[in-house]
Amino acid sequence: MAAQPVNTATEATPRGGLPQMDTGTFPSQIFWLIVTFGLLFLVLWRITLPMIEGVIGDRRNRIDGDLGAAEKLRQQAAEALASYEAGLSGARSRAHQILDDNRKSINAELETQKAGAGAETQALVRQAEERIAADRARALGSLRPAAAEAAVAIVERLTGARVNSEEATKLIAEQQGAA
């Protein structure tokens, strides 16, 4: 048998194997790996990372601005609450003062009305007592002649003697004065 010529190119690449595992292509693979990673590093370093840092900085500034605005709004809300509570307490104290003033004026008015009503009632009682005394005096004044006539009639009937009505009136007046 004759010796067959050996093809070194076909022997270096195994058939059915992975080409990246071919040790003959390692130097070019390593070169392109370094070039690719170098370009990737430059793109990331010069373009992508500054953009990411810009976005992060913008977000940080926006968050800081929002926190500052929120703090200002919180302070304004606290001031508004304090002024509201101060106004509310002032309104309460004014309402209590008005209530006390109204109470005092109503009590004073009631006292004056009570005093006026008491004086009016006493005057009416005095007038009624005077009318009663006058009516009593009138009744007694009209009773004396009637009593004198009745006494004259009784004496005349019981004793048959005629008594003068003036004498009977005089005796009745003496009896009332003694009583």
FENRAGI-V174362 format. One record per pair of residues at least 12 apart in sequence whose C-alpha atoms are under 10 Angstrom apart, sorted by the first residue. I is the first residue (numbers start at 0). J is the second residue. D is the distance in Angstrom with one decimal. If there is no record, write none. Layout:
BEGIN
i = {I/I}
j = {J/J}
d = {D/D}
END
This chain:
BEGIN
i = {11/11/12/143/143/143/143/143/143/144/144/144/144/144/145/145/146/146/146/146/147/147/147/147/147/147/147/147/147/147/147/148/148/148/148/148/148/149/149/150/150/150/150/150/150/151/151/151/151/151/151/152/154}
j = {23/24/24/167/168/169/171/172/175/164/165/167/168/171/164/168/164/167/168/171/162/163/164/165/166/167/168/169/170/171/172/162/163/164/165/167/168/164/167/162/164/167/168/170/171/163/164/165/166/167/168/164/167}
d = {7.2/9.7/9.6/9.2/6.5/9.4/7.1/7.6/9.8/8.2/9.0/8.8/6.6/9.3/10.0/9.2/9.7/8.3/7.7/7.7/9.8/9.2/6.0/7.8/8.4/5.1/5.0/8.6/8.6/7.0/9.6/9.7/9.3/6.4/9.5/7.8/8.4/9.5/9.3/8.7/8.4/6.7/8.9/9.9/8.9/7.2/6.4/9.7/9.2/6.7/9.4/9.6/9.8}
END
